[in-house]
Structures are given as C-alpha cells and as structure tokens.
Amino acid sequence: MASNIQIRVQEADFDLGHEYKQLRDDNPSDGAIVTFVGLVRDINQQQVVTGLFLEHYPAMTEGALRGIVDLAKSKWPLGRVTVIHRVGQLDVSEQIVFVGVTSCHRKAAFDGAEFIMDYLKTQAPFWKKETTSEGDKWIQAKIEDQQKLEGWQ
Amino acid sequence: MLNILFFGQLKERLQTHGMQQLLQEIYCVADLRKRLQLKGDIWQEQLALGKTLVAVNQKMASEEERLKDGDEIAFFPPVTGG
C-alpha cells in the first residue's frame, strides 16, 4: 500500500476481498481489521425502491472524507484506513460505501470504523435520490444521524 | 466575483447548478444568503437558514465566514451519503 490512507470516490463497484487484502498484506503489527459495506435497500420508508442516484460535490468530496479519516486517526491508534464511496446510478443490492480500518486491537478498529461512517453520513457532500414506486425523490437527512454524531463529541 | 454552486434537491428547486455574484456589500456567508433570497419566493424558501448547509472553498462554513473575491461558495441540503 503506497499510503496508509486510501480514499476513492468512483462510479465503479469495489471488491471486498481485494480491499481486505490491501488492508492485511504486509501489515504484521495490526491485529484487527474491521470492514463495513453499505448497500442499496429495496424498501425505504414503506416505499419500494428500484434504484438510487448518488450526487456529490466533486471538488470537495475527497477532501471531506480525508478530513474525517484524519479526525478518526487523531482519536484512535489506527493503522490503515480505506474509504470508498460510489456515485452515479446504482441498482438495488449494489454496494454503496466501504470503510475498512486496521488497528493493533479490535476496540480501536470497531470504534474508528463506526466513527468514520457516522461522520461520513452527516459531513461528506453526497446526496441520494431514490427511484421509487411513487417516482423519484431525494432522501431527507435523518435527525438520528445527527444525534449519533453528537454522541462522539 | 463569487462563484456559487447548488447541489442535490436545492439545485433542482432553484433550477440552476450555479451562478456568479459580485461581492458588492457582501462580506460574509449570511450577507450572500440574504442577497440570494431576494431573487424570489422559491429562493427565499429554499435558502432559509437551517435548511441548507454551506461550504466555502470546499470546506464546511458558518454564516459568519468572511468571503473574498474568487471564493467558491456551495449551498446544499443536509447530506445523505453512506
């Protein structure tokens, strides 16, 4: 791995096995890897979802994700961190986001991965528009996500 | 000149992805927001404080953030990635 932080924003899908290998290979000092994958669900708020469009703010997105990872690294002794977020048109069951974190021990890896996801959901400039049985609609931010963020502060 | 961008639902409601604005009598984000809200009812409503977030030069910003010539200011709804 060229750097211990990998941030990618892309239309293409990603491969969990490949990303896990990147986190694990030649990394004997870390004893824990936590990975999270977010997927497109088929039901949201009682409506059938047939697809999702992800818009972002290209000039800002990678910098915002890097800032979140830097913040996580300042709180926990994290080794390698990979964040991948897809954009564009996605179908139901497709992968949206990957967060992978390594650390000496599991607690820091679990906490670091959860922290990055919680911050990503409220701080990184992505917007989801669902295609549903009742037409296209922009997903509204959830108050619970904001409250979850405040739990880390 | 300020470069202004809109994203997500805001872009659709305002029917524009962005615009340029002279800096005249605009000193901070709050001034710019108020100036844009004068453009009409939909602008007044969509740019209401608390309904949109703002980034200046690709970093999240407050209403008090000072603006200067050439800045890129983005207004957008609360984010929904992940």
gemmi code that builds the backbone of each chain (N, CA, C; Angstrom):
import gemmi

chains = {
    "A": [
        ("MET", (0.842, -1.198, 0.000), (0.000, 0.000, 0.000), (0.879, 1.250, 0.000)),
        ("ALA", (0.662, 2.120, -0.968), (1.523, 3.300, -1.090), (1.391, 4.211, 0.131)),
        ("SER", (0.173, 4.382, 0.596), (-0.052, 5.221, 1.762), (-0.984, 4.449, 2.676)),
        ("ASN", (-0.990, 4.774, 3.963), (-1.882, 4.013, 4.838), (-3.306, 4.573, 4.852)),
        ("ILE", (-3.554, 5.617, 4.069), (-4.934, 6.104, 3.895), (-5.296, 6.034, 2.409)),
        ("GLN", (-6.369, 5.347, 2.108), (-6.864, 5.259, 0.732), (-8.276, 5.827, 0.691)),
        ("ILE", (-8.484, 6.824, -0.155), (-9.808, 7.422, -0.308), (-10.164, 7.367, -1.790)),
        ("ARG", (-11.320, 6.815, -2.097), (-11.703, 6.757, -3.510), (-13.189, 7.088, -3.653)),
        ("VAL", (-13.490, 7.927, -4.627), (-14.878, 8.234, -4.983), (-15.010, 7.824, -6.438)),
        ("GLN", (-15.901, 6.881, -6.709), (-15.903, 6.279, -8.043), (-17.292, 5.755, -8.419)),
        ("GLU", (-17.504, 5.637, -9.742), (-18.753, 5.019, -10.210), (-18.643, 3.497, -10.147)),
        ("ALA", (-17.451, 2.989, -10.341), (-17.245, 1.536, -10.418), (-17.496, 0.859, -9.082)),
        ("ASP", (-17.872, -0.415, -9.163), (-18.041, -1.234, -7.968), (-16.663, -1.527, -7.359)),
        ("PHE", (-16.673, -2.070, -6.140), (-15.413, -2.461, -5.497), (-15.530, -3.915, -5.035)),
        ("ASP", (-14.357, -4.502, -4.771), (-14.306, -5.901, -4.372), (-13.816, -6.011, -2.927)),
        ("LEU", (-14.703, -6.507, -2.074), (-14.401, -6.589, -0.647), (-13.119, -7.395, -0.394)),
        ("GLY", (-12.976, -8.521, -1.090), (-11.804, -9.374, -0.902), (-10.514, -8.633, -1.225)),
        ("HIS", (-10.562, -7.885, -2.310), (-9.374, -7.119, -2.717), (-9.045, -6.046, -1.680)),
        ("GLU", (-10.063, -5.361, -1.223), (-9.825, -4.280, -0.255), (-9.311, -4.839, 1.071)),
        ("TYR", (-9.864, -5.987, 1.492), (-9.420, -6.630, 2.722), (-7.950, -7.029, 2.612)),
        ("LYS", (-7.590, -7.558, 1.447), (-6.201, -7.982, 1.210), (-5.262, -6.783, 1.306)),
        ("GLN", (-5.689, -5.659, 0.735), (-4.871, -4.435, 0.787), (-4.643, -3.978, 2.226)),
        ("LEU", (-5.657, -4.176, 3.051), (-5.533, -3.772, 4.463), (-4.637, -4.737, 5.238)),
        ("ARG", (-4.637, -6.001, 4.818), (-3.970, -7.053, 5.585), (-2.523, -7.316, 5.174)),
        ("ASP", (-2.247, -7.269, 3.868), (-0.926, -7.669, 3.368), (0.211, -6.841, 3.966)),
        ("ASP", (1.292, -7.511, 4.346), (2.493, -6.841, 4.879), (2.150, -5.866, 5.995)),
        ("ASN", (1.303, -6.338, 6.886), (0.868, -5.458, 7.985), (0.871, -6.244, 9.303)),
        ("PRO", (2.059, -6.738, 9.709), (2.103, -7.649, 10.867), (1.828, -6.983, 12.209)),
        ("SER", (1.875, -5.668, 12.273), (1.710, -5.006, 13.577), (0.239, -4.815, 13.966)),
        ("ASP", (-0.674, -4.927, 13.001), (-2.090, -4.740, 13.322), (-2.782, -6.092, 13.518)),
        ("GLY", (-3.479, -6.225, 14.642), (-4.142, -7.484, 14.962), (-5.633, -7.479, 14.714)),
        ("ALA", (-6.162, -6.371, 14.169), (-7.615, -6.277, 13.964), (-7.922, -5.542, 12.669)),
        ("ILE", (-8.883, -6.075, 11.934), (-9.419, -5.379, 10.761), (-10.934, -5.361, 10.898)),
        ("VAL", (-11.531, -4.181, 10.787), (-12.987, -4.057, 10.740), (-13.353, -3.465, 9.384)),
        ("THR", (-14.313, -4.131, 8.715), (-14.793, -3.579, 7.444), (-16.306, -3.406, 7.500)),
        ("PHE", (-16.778, -2.379, 6.832), (-18.216, -2.132, 6.720), (-18.543, -1.895, 5.257)),
        ("VAL", (-19.664, -2.464, 4.801), (-20.162, -2.202, 3.453), (-21.614, -1.771, 3.548)),
        ("GLY", (-21.951, -0.645, 2.949), (-23.337, -0.187, 2.883), (-23.922, -0.538, 1.524)),
        ("LEU", (-25.187, -0.989, 1.519), (-25.853, -1.465, 0.300), (-27.132, -0.683, 0.013)),
        ("VAL", (-27.584, -0.736, -1.235), (-28.870, -0.134, -1.602), (-29.987, -1.093, -1.195)),
        ("ARG", (-30.923, -0.616, -0.366), (-32.044, -1.461, 0.078), (-33.227, -1.358, -0.880)),
        ("ASP", (-34.100, -2.365, -0.814), (-35.250, -2.344, -1.743), (-36.481, -1.655, -1.163)),
        ("ILE", (-36.447, -1.369, 0.134), (-37.589, -0.673, 0.760), (-37.036, 0.459, 1.610)),
        ("ASN", (-37.613, 1.636, 1.505), (-37.235, 2.723, 2.395), (-38.488, 3.514, 2.733)),
        ("GLN", (-38.743, 3.675, 4.017), (-39.930, 4.401, 4.476), (-41.194, 3.896, 3.783)),
        ("GLN", (-41.350, 2.584, 3.825), (-42.539, 1.884, 3.313), (-42.726, 2.002, 1.792)),
        ("GLN", (-41.715, 2.454, 1.076), (-41.865, 2.530, -0.380), (-40.875, 1.604, -1.061)),
        ("VAL", (-41.328, 1.017, -2.170), (-40.458, 0.118, -2.922), (-39.428, 0.950, -3.681)),
        ("VAL", (-38.172, 0.631, -3.471), (-37.081, 1.348, -4.134), (-36.531, 0.479, -5.258)),
        ("THR", (-36.412, 1.069, -6.449), (-35.895, 0.282, -7.578), (-34.505, 0.740, -8.004)),
        ("GLY", (-34.017, 1.817, -7.440), (-32.674, 2.279, -7.769), (-32.333, 3.536, -6.993)),
        ("LEU", (-31.084, 3.936, -7.117), (-30.599, 5.071, -6.342), (-29.620, 5.862, -7.201)),
        ("PHE", (-29.744, 7.194, -7.159), (-28.747, 8.027, -7.822), (-27.983, 8.793, -6.751)),
        ("LEU", (-26.658, 8.730, -6.827), (-25.825, 9.417, -5.839), (-25.108, 10.593, -6.477)),
        ("GLU", (-25.467, 11.786, -6.027), (-24.796, 13.004, -6.484), (-23.739, 13.384, -5.448)),
        ("HIS", (-22.692, 14.072, -5.879), (-21.716, 14.579, -4.909), (-21.132, 15.893, -5.398)),
        ("TYR", (-20.278, 16.468, -4.590), (-19.633, 17.753, -4.890), (-18.170, 17.422, -5.164)),
        ("PRO", (-17.845, 17.125, -6.436), (-16.548, 16.528, -6.755), (-15.338, 17.267, -6.160)),
        ("ALA", (-15.357, 18.582, -6.193), (-14.187, 19.324, -5.716), (-13.985, 19.180, -4.201)),
        ("MET", (-15.047, 18.831, -3.503), (-14.979, 18.791, -2.040), (-14.922, 17.378, -1.456)),
        ("THR", (-15.478, 16.412, -2.179), (-15.749, 15.104, -1.583), (-14.518, 14.424, -0.985)),
        ("GLU", (-13.472, 14.301, -1.770), (-12.300, 13.571, -1.265), (-11.669, 14.277, -0.077)),
        ("GLY", (-11.627, 15.604, -0.138), (-11.063, 16.367, 0.973), (-11.876, 16.181, 2.252)),
        ("ALA", (-13.204, 16.155, 2.101), (-14.079, 15.965, 3.272), (-13.847, 14.578, 3.878)),
        ("LEU", (-13.738, 13.555, 3.020), (-13.501, 12.197, 3.520), (-12.139, 12.106, 4.199)),
        ("ARG", (-11.148, 12.733, 3.606), (-9.806, 12.721, 4.205), (-9.817, 13.398, 5.575)),
        ("GLY", (-10.563, 14.499, 5.682), (-10.665, 15.197, 6.961), (-11.292, 14.310, 8.030)),
        ("ILE", (-12.296, 13.521, 7.641), (-12.960, 12.600, 8.581), (-11.980, 11.510, 9.020)),
        ("VAL", (-11.228, 10.975, 8.069), (-10.249, 9.922, 8.402), (-9.156, 10.489, 9.303)),
        ("ASP", (-8.687, 11.689, 9.006), (-7.654, 12.318, 9.846), (-8.163, 12.494, 11.278)),
        ("LEU", (-9.433, 12.895, 11.392), (-10.020, 13.078, 12.724), (-10.081, 11.740, 13.470)),
        ("ALA", (-10.486, 10.691, 12.761), (-10.535, 9.356, 13.383), (-9.140, 8.923, 13.829)),
        ("LYS", (-8.145, 9.208, 12.995), (-6.774, 8.798, 13.328), (-6.217, 9.587, 14.515)),
        ("SER", (-6.770, 10.771, 14.726), (-6.317, 11.563, 15.880), (-6.938, 11.039, 17.186)),
        ("LYS", (-8.007, 10.240, 17.064), (-8.697, 9.740, 18.260), (-8.313, 8.312, 18.620)),
        ("TRP", (-7.979, 7.503, 17.630), (-7.643, 6.095, 17.872), (-6.348, 5.750, 17.141)),
        ("PRO", (-5.605, 4.760, 17.668), (-4.360, 4.351, 17.000), (-4.661, 3.450, 15.798)),
        ("LEU", (-5.114, 4.062, 14.712), (-5.484, 3.290, 13.531), (-4.262, 3.087, 12.640)),
        ("GLY", (-4.201, 1.934, 12.019), (-3.120, 1.644, 11.087), (-3.505, 2.109, 9.701)),
        ("ARG", (-4.137, 1.225, 8.951), (-4.561, 1.580, 7.591), (-6.056, 1.891, 7.583)),
        ("VAL", (-6.430, 2.808, 6.717), (-7.850, 3.150, 6.564), (-8.154, 3.264, 5.069)),
        ("THR", (-9.210, 2.583, 4.642), (-9.689, 2.714, 3.259), (-11.151, 3.148, 3.285)),
        ("VAL", (-11.454, 4.196, 2.532), (-12.844, 4.626, 2.369), (-13.124, 4.702, 0.871)),
        ("ILE", (-14.153, 3.979, 0.449), (-14.579, 4.038, -0.954), (-16.051, 4.424, -0.963)),
        ("HIS", (-16.429, 5.413, -1.736), (-17.843, 5.784, -1.863), (-18.181, 5.867, -3.334)),
        ("ARG", (-19.244, 5.173, -3.712), (-19.646, 5.199, -5.117), (-20.605, 6.355, -5.393)),
        ("VAL", (-20.611, 6.794, -6.647), (-21.520, 7.847, -7.094), (-22.167, 7.408, -8.403)),
        ("GLY", (-23.221, 8.130, -8.803), (-23.913, 7.790, -10.041), (-25.107, 6.889, -9.783)),
        ("GLN", (-25.497, 6.146, -10.819), (-26.712, 5.332, -10.752), (-26.405, 3.939, -10.194)),
        ("LEU", (-27.138, 3.545, -9.155), (-26.940, 2.222, -8.543), (-28.264, 1.478, -8.489)),
        ("ASP", (-28.182, 0.161, -8.638), (-29.376, -0.681, -8.537), (-29.518, -1.217, -7.114)),
        ("VAL", (-30.699, -1.758, -6.831), (-30.947, -2.390, -5.535), (-29.915, -3.499, -5.302)),
        ("SER", (-29.452, -3.589, -4.070), (-28.459, -4.575, -3.619), (-27.021, -4.220, -3.994)),
        ("GLU", (-26.834, -3.160, -4.762), (-25.452, -2.791, -5.091), (-24.754, -2.202, -3.873)),
        ("GLN", (-23.424, -2.287, -3.901), (-22.606, -1.718, -2.831), (-22.499, -0.209, -3.020)),
        ("ILE", (-22.641, 0.539, -1.935), (-22.528, 2.000, -1.989), (-21.201, 2.465, -1.401)),
        ("VAL", (-20.892, 1.943, -0.224), (-19.764, 2.501, 0.530), (-18.981, 1.388, 1.216)),
        ("PHE", (-17.677, 1.594, 1.280), (-16.787, 0.673, 2.003), (-15.943, 1.473, 2.984)),
        ("VAL", (-15.889, 0.999, 4.209), (-14.941, 1.541, 5.185), (-14.175, 0.369, 5.773)),
        ("GLY", (-12.874, 0.424, 5.697), (-12.030, -0.624, 6.274), (-10.952, 0.022, 7.130)),
        ("VAL", (-10.780, -0.529, 8.333), (-9.867, 0.065, 9.305), (-9.033, -1.038, 9.955)),
        ("THR", (-7.747, -0.808, 10.093), (-6.922, -1.750, 10.856), (-6.387, -1.057, 12.103)),
        ("SER", (-6.125, -1.881, 13.140), (-5.524, -1.357, 14.356), (-4.860, -2.502, 15.111)),
        ("CYS", (-4.097, -2.174, 16.153), (-3.454, -3.219, 16.967), (-4.520, -4.122, 17.561)),
        ("HIS", (-5.581, -3.505, 18.099), (-6.614, -4.254, 18.813), (-8.004, -3.900, 18.283)),
        ("ARG", (-8.980, -4.748, 18.612), (-10.298, -4.626, 17.973), (-11.080, -3.376, 18.363)),
        ("LYS", (-10.952, -2.921, 19.614), (-11.793, -1.793, 20.069), (-11.561, -0.555, 19.198)),
        ("ALA", (-10.295, -0.226, 18.975), (-9.985, 0.957, 18.161), (-10.485, 0.773, 16.730)),
        ("ALA", (-10.371, -0.453, 16.211), (-10.809, -0.707, 14.838), (-12.325, -0.595, 14.712)),
        ("PHE", (-13.065, -1.184, 15.676), (-14.534, -1.049, 15.664), (-14.941, 0.416, 15.788)),
        ("ASP", (-14.382, 1.085, 16.792), (-14.766, 2.479, 17.033), (-14.388, 3.378, 15.855)),
        ("GLY", (-13.195, 3.171, 15.344), (-12.736, 4.007, 14.227), (-13.640, 3.852, 13.016)),
        ("ALA", (-14.019, 2.611, 12.688), (-14.876, 2.371, 11.520), (-16.258, 2.987, 11.728)),
        ("GLU", (-16.799, 2.832, 12.924), (-18.134, 3.382, 13.191), (-18.111, 4.916, 13.163)),
        ("PHE", (-17.072, 5.492, 13.742), (-16.907, 6.949, 13.750), (-16.839, 7.496, 12.314)),
        ("ILE", (-16.042, 6.834, 11.483), (-15.902, 7.297, 10.093), (-17.252, 7.237, 9.375)),
        ("MET", (-18.006, 6.147, 9.575), (-19.319, 6.055, 8.930), (-20.285, 7.119, 9.449)),
        ("ASP", (-20.283, 7.326, 10.758), (-21.193, 8.315, 11.340), (-20.877, 9.723, 10.826)),
        ("TYR", (-19.598, 10.041, 10.726), (-19.218, 11.361, 10.223), (-19.508, 11.486, 8.729)),
        ("LEU", (-19.221, 10.404, 8.012), (-19.478, 10.416, 6.566), (-20.952, 10.722, 6.283)),
        ("LYS", (-21.826, 10.122, 7.073), (-23.264, 10.287, 6.815), (-23.769, 11.710, 7.053)),
        ("THR", (-23.034, 12.489, 7.823), (-23.517, 13.841, 8.127), (-22.588, 14.957, 7.633)),
        ("GLN", (-21.370, 14.602, 7.196), (-20.396, 15.637, 6.846), (-19.867, 15.567, 5.411)),
        ("ALA", (-19.999, 14.435, 4.759), (-19.424, 14.319, 3.414), (-20.496, 14.679, 2.376)),
        ("PRO", (-20.131, 15.468, 1.359), (-21.138, 16.017, 0.432), (-21.645, 15.027, -0.612)),
        ("PHE", (-22.510, 14.108, -0.142), (-23.215, 13.173, -1.023), (-24.716, 13.366, -0.816)),
        ("TRP", (-25.467, 13.193, -1.893), (-26.933, 13.267, -1.784), (-27.539, 12.117, -2.576)),
        ("LYS", (-28.496, 11.418, -1.929), (-29.137, 10.269, -2.570), (-30.521, 10.630, -3.083)),
        ("LYS", (-30.775, 10.207, -4.306), (-32.122, 10.349, -4.867), (-32.609, 8.950, -5.212)),
        ("GLU", (-33.743, 8.568, -4.615), (-34.264, 7.232, -4.848), (-35.246, 7.215, -6.003)),
        ("THR", (-35.208, 6.124, -6.748), (-36.267, 5.844, -7.706), (-37.220, 4.898, -6.984)),
        ("THR", (-38.467, 5.346, -6.771), (-39.413, 4.524, -6.012), (-40.662, 4.260, -6.842)),
        ("SER", (-41.532, 3.440, -6.272), (-42.796, 3.125, -6.944), (-43.646, 4.379, -7.129)),
        ("GLU", (-43.348, 5.422, -6.358), (-44.124, 6.668, -6.486), (-43.303, 7.805, -7.074)),
        ("GLY", (-42.306, 7.469, -7.866), (-41.492, 8.476, -8.531), (-40.154, 8.709, -7.837)),
        ("ASP", (-39.362, 9.610, -8.429), (-38.041, 9.911, -7.868), (-38.189, 10.837, -6.672)),
        ("LYS", (-37.391, 10.592, -5.644), (-37.417, 11.541, -4.532), (-36.076, 11.592, -3.803)),
        ("TRP", (-35.700, 12.793, -3.413), (-34.459, 12.990, -2.672), (-34.651, 12.487, -1.252)),
        ("ILE", (-33.679, 11.746, -0.782), (-33.728, 11.270, 0.602), (-33.455, 12.449, 1.530)),
        ("GLN", (-34.231, 12.528, 2.605), (-34.042, 13.603, 3.586), (-33.108, 13.117, 4.698)),
        ("ALA", (-32.278, 14.020, 5.167), (-31.344, 13.663, 6.247), (-32.132, 13.281, 7.492)),
        ("LYS", (-31.586, 12.314, 8.237), (-32.272, 11.845, 9.441), (-31.703, 12.524, 10.675)),
        ("ILE", (-32.581, 12.912, 11.562), (-32.158, 13.554, 12.806), (-31.325, 12.577, 13.653)),
        ("GLU", (-31.645, 11.278, 13.560), (-30.887, 10.272, 14.333), (-29.413, 10.270, 13.933)),
        ("ASP", (-29.151, 10.511, 12.638), (-27.754, 10.521, 12.194), (-26.990, 11.679, 12.827)),
        ("GLN", (-27.659, 12.810, 12.936), (-27.038, 13.974, 13.567), (-26.807, 13.708, 15.058)),
        ("GLN", (-27.802, 13.063, 15.675), (-27.674, 12.761, 17.107), (-26.542, 11.771, 17.355)),
        ("LYS", (-26.387, 10.832, 16.441), (-25.329, 9.830, 16.564), (-23.957, 10.519, 16.539)),
        ("LEU", (-23.860, 11.512, 15.670), (-22.621, 12.284, 15.575), (-22.304, 12.984, 16.885)),
        ("GLU", (-23.326, 13.556, 17.456), (-23.127, 14.294, 18.713), (-22.657, 13.368, 19.840)),
        ("GLY", (-23.011, 12.081, 19.721), (-22.566, 11.099, 20.702), (-21.058, 10.938, 20.760)),
        ("TRP", (-20.377, 11.264, 19.663), (-18.913, 11.138, 19.615), (-18.225, 12.387, 20.161)),
        ("GLN", (-18.985, 13.451, 20.383), (-18.342, 14.733, 20.740), (-18.276, 14.960, 22.247)),
    ],
    "B": [
        ("MET", (-15.634, 38.685, -7.740), (-16.741, 37.805, -8.145), (-16.744, 36.543, -7.286)),
        ("LEU", (-17.927, 36.148, -6.869), (-18.081, 34.898, -6.119), (-18.653, 33.837, -7.055)),
        ("ASN", (-18.131, 32.635, -6.946), (-18.677, 31.517, -7.721), (-19.580, 30.705, -6.803)),
        ("ILE", (-20.847, 30.604, -7.185), (-21.833, 29.963, -6.313), (-22.321, 28.669, -6.961)),
        ("LEU", (-22.407, 27.629, -6.150), (-22.855, 26.315, -6.633), (-24.019, 25.820, -5.782)),
        ("PHE", (-24.894, 25.040, -6.407), (-26.003, 24.405, -5.682), (-25.986, 22.911, -5.973)),
        ("PHE", (-26.361, 22.113, -4.984), (-26.358, 20.665, -5.163), (-27.654, 20.039, -4.656)),
        ("GLY", (-27.860, 18.795, -5.097), (-28.985, 17.996, -4.610), (-30.330, 18.615, -4.942)),
        ("GLN", (-31.235, 18.459, -4.004), (-32.594, 18.949, -4.198), (-32.629, 20.460, -4.428)),
        ("LEU", (-31.691, 21.150, -3.788), (-31.637, 22.617, -3.934), (-31.414, 23.015, -5.395)),
        ("LYS", (-30.518, 22.317, -6.056), (-30.222, 22.586, -7.470), (-31.482, 22.421, -8.326)),
        ("GLU", (-32.260, 21.396, -8.024), (-33.486, 21.163, -8.800), (-34.544, 22.213, -8.517)),
        ("ARG", (-34.712, 22.536, -7.242), (-35.741, 23.518, -6.876), (-35.432, 24.901, -7.456)),
        ("LEU", (-34.150, 25.268, -7.435), (-33.761, 26.589, -7.942), (-33.560, 26.578, -9.460)),
        ("GLN", (-33.573, 25.390, -10.021), (-33.399, 25.189, -11.461), (-32.118, 25.798, -11.994)),
        ("THR", (-31.066, 25.724, -11.195), (-29.739, 26.144, -11.652), (-28.677, 25.435, -10.828)),
        ("HIS", (-27.561, 25.112, -11.486), (-26.474, 24.462, -10.738), (-25.496, 25.481, -10.171)),
        ("GLY", (-25.674, 26.749, -10.586), (-24.762, 27.737, -10.022), (-24.854, 29.079, -10.725)),
        ("MET", (-24.080, 30.031, -10.233), (-24.120, 31.386, -10.781), (-22.926, 32.166, -10.251)),
        ("GLN", (-22.767, 33.360, -10.771), (-21.731, 34.248, -10.243), (-22.396, 35.455, -9.610)),
        ("GLN", (-21.735, 35.998, -8.629), (-22.310, 37.118, -7.883), (-21.199, 38.115, -7.556)),
        ("LEU", (-21.474, 39.383, -7.816), (-20.498, 40.415, -7.425), (-20.430, 40.498, -5.910)),
        ("LEU", (-19.270, 40.843, -5.425), (-19.030, 40.869, -3.982), (-19.602, 42.129, -3.314)),
        ("GLN", (-20.144, 43.044, -4.099), (-20.613, 44.327, -3.560), (-21.499, 44.183, -2.328)),
        ("GLU", (-21.041, 44.752, -1.231), (-21.766, 44.756, 0.044), (-22.066, 43.351, 0.565)),
        ("ILE", (-21.269, 42.413, 0.132), (-21.363, 41.060, 0.684), (-20.039, 40.778, 1.387)),
        ("TYR", (-20.133, 40.628, 2.690), (-18.907, 40.451, 3.484), (-18.767, 39.034, 4.039)),
        ("CYS", (-19.901, 38.386, 4.261), (-19.849, 37.039, 4.846), (-20.962, 36.178, 4.248)),
        ("VAL", (-20.966, 34.916, 4.630), (-21.940, 33.956, 4.098), (-23.370, 34.442, 4.325)),
        ("ALA", (-23.641, 34.971, 5.514), (-25.002, 35.424, 5.837), (-25.458, 36.514, 4.855)),
        ("ASP", (-24.547, 37.432, 4.494), (-24.888, 38.504, 3.537), (-25.248, 37.917, 2.178)),
        ("LEU", (-24.462, 36.927, 1.754), (-24.708, 36.307, 0.447), (-26.043, 35.569, 0.460)),
        ("ARG", (-26.294, 34.845, 1.535), (-27.553, 34.114, 1.642), (-28.744, 35.076, 1.521)),
        ("LYS", (-28.662, 36.188, 2.251), (-29.760, 37.174, 2.210), (-29.913, 37.773, 0.815)),
        ("ARG", (-28.787, 38.042, 0.156), (-28.849, 38.610, -1.193), (-29.525, 37.639, -2.164)),
        ("LEU", (-29.161, 36.377, -2.068), (-29.749, 35.381, -2.972), (-31.233, 35.187, -2.681)),
        ("GLN", (-31.601, 35.309, -1.417), (-33.011, 35.118, -1.053), (-33.907, 36.203, -1.645)),
        ("LEU", (-33.302, 37.329, -2.026), (-34.091, 38.408, -2.635), (-34.524, 38.081, -4.065)),
        ("LYS", (-33.978, 37.008, -4.613), (-34.261, 36.681, -6.014), (-35.672, 36.149, -6.236)),
        ("GLY", (-36.396, 35.837, -5.183), (-37.772, 35.372, -5.378), (-38.219, 34.456, -4.261)),
        ("ASP", (-39.498, 34.100, -4.299), (-40.090, 33.298, -3.220), (-39.395, 31.942, -3.053)),
        ("ILE", (-39.139, 31.300, -4.189), (-38.526, 29.972, -4.102), (-37.116, 30.068, -3.497)),
        ("TRP", (-36.416, 31.134, -3.832), (-35.063, 31.360, -3.288), (-35.152, 31.650, -1.789)),
        ("GLN", (-36.137, 32.469, -1.438), (-36.359, 32.806, -0.024), (-36.575, 31.534, 0.794)),
        ("GLU", (-37.414, 30.670, 0.240), (-37.783, 29.442, 0.950), (-36.638, 28.425, 0.962)),
        ("GLN", (-36.057, 28.197, -0.190), (-35.048, 27.136, -0.295), (-33.738, 27.465, 0.412)),
        ("LEU", (-33.417, 28.741, 0.503), (-32.156, 29.115, 1.161), (-32.362, 29.517, 2.618)),
        ("ALA", (-33.517, 29.168, 3.160), (-33.802, 29.513, 4.556), (-32.717, 28.937, 5.471)),
        ("LEU", (-32.344, 29.731, 6.447), (-31.318, 29.332, 7.408), (-31.761, 28.040, 8.110)),
        ("GLY", (-30.853, 27.107, 8.234), (-31.194, 25.847, 8.890), (-31.633, 24.783, 7.906)),
        ("LYS", (-32.003, 25.213, 6.712), (-32.459, 24.254, 5.707), (-31.326, 23.842, 4.772)),
        ("THR", (-30.325, 24.700, 4.677), (-29.196, 24.416, 3.797), (-27.883, 24.539, 4.556)),
        ("LEU", (-26.922, 23.723, 4.145), (-25.556, 23.843, 4.645), (-24.776, 24.662, 3.628)),
        ("VAL", (-23.623, 25.145, 4.057), (-22.805, 25.930, 3.139), (-21.337, 25.553, 3.285)),
        ("ALA", (-20.652, 25.517, 2.141), (-19.202, 25.278, 2.142), (-18.543, 26.437, 1.415)),
        ("VAL", (-17.439, 26.907, 1.953), (-16.657, 27.952, 1.287), (-15.316, 27.333, 0.902)),
        ("ASN", (-15.000, 27.420, -0.382), (-13.773, 26.796, -0.913), (-13.647, 25.347, -0.460)),
        ("GLN", (-14.739, 24.630, -0.598), (-14.826, 23.181, -0.363), (-14.669, 22.769, 1.098)),
        ("LYS", (-14.877, 23.718, 2.018), (-14.870, 23.361, 3.446), (-16.162, 23.870, 4.080)),
        ("MET", (-16.759, 23.040, 4.943), (-17.981, 23.451, 5.623), (-17.743, 24.789, 6.321)),
        ("ALA", (-18.734, 25.679, 6.230), (-18.529, 27.029, 6.756), (-19.735, 27.484, 7.567)),
        ("SER", (-19.507, 28.492, 8.398), (-20.582, 29.074, 9.195), (-21.122, 30.315, 8.490)),
        ("GLU", (-22.199, 30.846, 9.024), (-22.799, 32.070, 8.471), (-21.860, 33.273, 8.586)),
        ("GLU", (-20.950, 33.205, 9.551), (-20.056, 34.338, 9.806), (-18.791, 34.309, 8.951)),
        ("GLU", (-18.601, 33.218, 8.219), (-17.357, 33.081, 7.439), (-17.216, 34.253, 6.457)),
        ("ARG", (-16.052, 34.907, 6.488), (-15.785, 36.051, 5.615), (-15.576, 35.573, 4.182)),
        ("LEU", (-16.046, 36.353, 3.237), (-15.887, 35.998, 1.828), (-14.962, 36.994, 1.139)),
        ("LYS", (-14.234, 36.471, 0.148), (-13.358, 37.346, -0.640), (-13.503, 37.007, -2.121)),
        ("ASP", (-13.008, 37.906, -2.939), (-13.118, 37.748, -4.376), (-12.551, 36.393, -4.812)),
        ("GLY", (-13.287, 35.693, -5.657), (-12.810, 34.413, -6.183), (-13.218, 33.203, -5.367)),
        ("ASP", (-13.850, 33.417, -4.221), (-14.270, 32.283, -3.393), (-15.343, 31.452, -4.105)),
        ("GLU", (-15.318, 30.133, -3.810), (-16.373, 29.238, -4.300), (-17.281, 28.910, -3.122)),
        ("ILE", (-18.547, 29.266, -3.266), (-19.498, 29.039, -2.167), (-20.545, 28.042, -2.645)),
        ("ALA", (-20.696, 26.954, -1.914), (-21.684, 25.939, -2.285), (-22.774, 25.871, -1.224)),
        ("PHE", (-24.019, 25.909, -1.679), (-25.170, 25.704, -0.791), (-25.763, 24.335, -1.123)),
        ("PHE", (-26.125, 23.600, -0.080), (-26.712, 22.276, -0.333), (-27.537, 21.810, 0.862)),
        ("PRO", (-28.436, 20.844, 0.610), (-29.248, 20.314, 1.711), (-28.368, 19.454, 2.624)),
        ("PRO", (-28.834, 19.154, 3.835), (-28.100, 18.220, 4.683), (-27.749, 16.959, 3.891)),
        ("VAL", (-26.553, 16.449, 4.097), (-26.041, 15.377, 3.238), (-26.656, 14.025, 3.603)),
        ("THR", (-26.688, 13.117, 2.617), (-27.370, 11.829, 2.825), (-26.589, 10.663, 2.216)),
        ("GLY", (-25.254, 10.738, 2.265), (-24.449, 9.638, 1.722), (-24.374, 8.468, 2.684)),
        ("GLY", (-23.491, 7.538, 2.340), (-23.239, 6.389, 3.211), (-24.124, 5.209, 2.903)),
    ],
}
model = gemmi.Model(1)
for chain_id, residues in chains.items():
    chain = gemmi.Chain(chain_id)
    for i, (resn, *xyz) in enumerate(residues, 1):
        res = gemmi.Residue()
        res.name, res.seqid = resn, gemmi.SeqId(i, " ")
        for name, pos in zip(("N", "CA", "C"), xyz):
            atom = gemmi.Atom()
            atom.name, atom.element = name, gemmi.Element(name[0])
            atom.pos, atom.b_iso = gemmi.Position(*pos), 0.0
            res.add_atom(atom)
        chain.add_residue(res)
    model.add_chain(chain)
structure = gemmi.Structure()
structure.add_model(model)
structure.setup_entities()
